[in-house]
Amino acid sequence: MAKEITLTLDGVSAVARLLEAEAPLTSKKFWEALPFDVTMRHVRRGGAAGYYIDQRLHDESLPFENRVSFYIPGTINLKPIHGEIAISYGQSQARTVTGNEYATQFAVLVGDHAAFLEMIGRTQLEGKKHLVITKREG
């Protein structure tokens, strides 16, 4: 059975499934680092996504798996060189001030997650929000 996580952003929850076959090393690193209790902010240059940085995920030796530059809405992506997790709610891309980058897509939201994506979008106008990510029970 695939590993799943629960994400709660300012009281709105969603479930995501880890893509263990497509990104085994990244999925393992993320799973072992759980839980997260962080502040999500809106990306500055990359489009429609929220992000947080956690030093436990910073690993320059971690290879890109399931490598993407463009984020698909409802996906969870890691840029290991920064320890940055990005969750896309619309058209977005792994970018920095110097241009395009790559990330590992390692999880995807499942079920009804529209309200959760809307809450991520609200970070653009409302600012930072509290995010908790835990291993899903059951």
N, C-alpha and C positions, 0 to 999 in steps of 0.2 A: 504494500500500500504506500502511495506517495506521501511524503511528509508535507504537512500543511501548517501554516502560521495564521494567527489572528492579528490584524492590524487595527488599532483604534486611534483615530485622529480627532481630537476634541469631541469625544463621545460618539463618533460615527465609526462603525466597525465594518470590516470586510475580511474575507478569507483568501489566502493565496496558496497555490501549490508550487513547491519547489520543483524545478526542472532538473532532477538529479541525473537523468540519462544524458541530457544536453550539456550540462555544466556541473559535473560531479565534484570537482575540487572547490569551486565557488560555493555550491550548495552546502557542502560539508563545513566550510569555514564559517558561513553565515549561521548555520544551525548550531554549531558549537559556541558561537558568540552570543546567542540568545540568552536572556531577553534584552531588548533595547527599550530605553526610556529616554527619548531624545526630543529635540526641537526641530520641526520641519519648517523649512523656508522655501520660498519660490525660487526657481533657478533664475539666474541673471541674464544669461545669453542664450540658453538652449531651447526656449519656447515654452510649451505648456507642460510643466512638470514641477514637482516639489522634490527637495533633496535634504539629506542630512549627512554629516560626516562623523565617522566613528573610527578612532585610531585602531581598534581591534580588527578592523577590516582592511587597514592599510598594509599592503603586502606587495612590494614591487616584484617579487618572484612569482606571484600567482599569474598563470597565463590567461590570456583571453580565451574563454570558452563560449560557444554560441555567440560569437562576436557580432556586435551591432554598432552602428553609428547613429541611426535613426531609432528613436524609441517608439514602440507601438503603444497606444493607450491601454492602460491596465497591466503593463509589464513593470517588473522590478529589475533594476540594472545596477551593476557595481562597476565603478572605475577603481580598480585596486591600487593604482599608483597614488590616489588621493584618499582612499577609504570612504569614497562617496557613494551613497545609495541614492538613486533617482527613481521616482515613480511617476510615470507619465499619465496625464489625464487628457492629452490631446497631442497635436503634432509637436514633436520635440526632437532634440538631437544632443548627443554628447559633444559639448563645445567648451572651449575656454577662451580667454582673451586672445590666444595665439591661433585659434582656428578649430577645425574639426578634430575630434578624438574618437576613441572606441571604448566600449564597455562590454561587460558580460551580462547578457540577459539570463537570469537564473531563476526567476519566479514569475508567475502570472496569476492575476486575480481571477477567482472563480465565483460563480453564483451572481446574485444581484449586488453589484458594487457601484451603481450609479451615484448614490449619495456620498460614498467615500471619495470618488473621483471629483465630485462637485466640491467637497470640502477641501481637497488639495488645491483646486482652482481658486478657492477663496483666499488662499495665502497670498495671491498676487496683489489683491487690494487691501486685505485685512492684516497682512503680516504673519509672523510666525505662529505655529500651532503645536500643541503637545501631541506627540506620537508615541504609542506603546506597541511593541511587537513581541508576541509570545508564541511559544509552541502551541499548536492547536491540540486540545484534548479530544479523545474519542476518535 
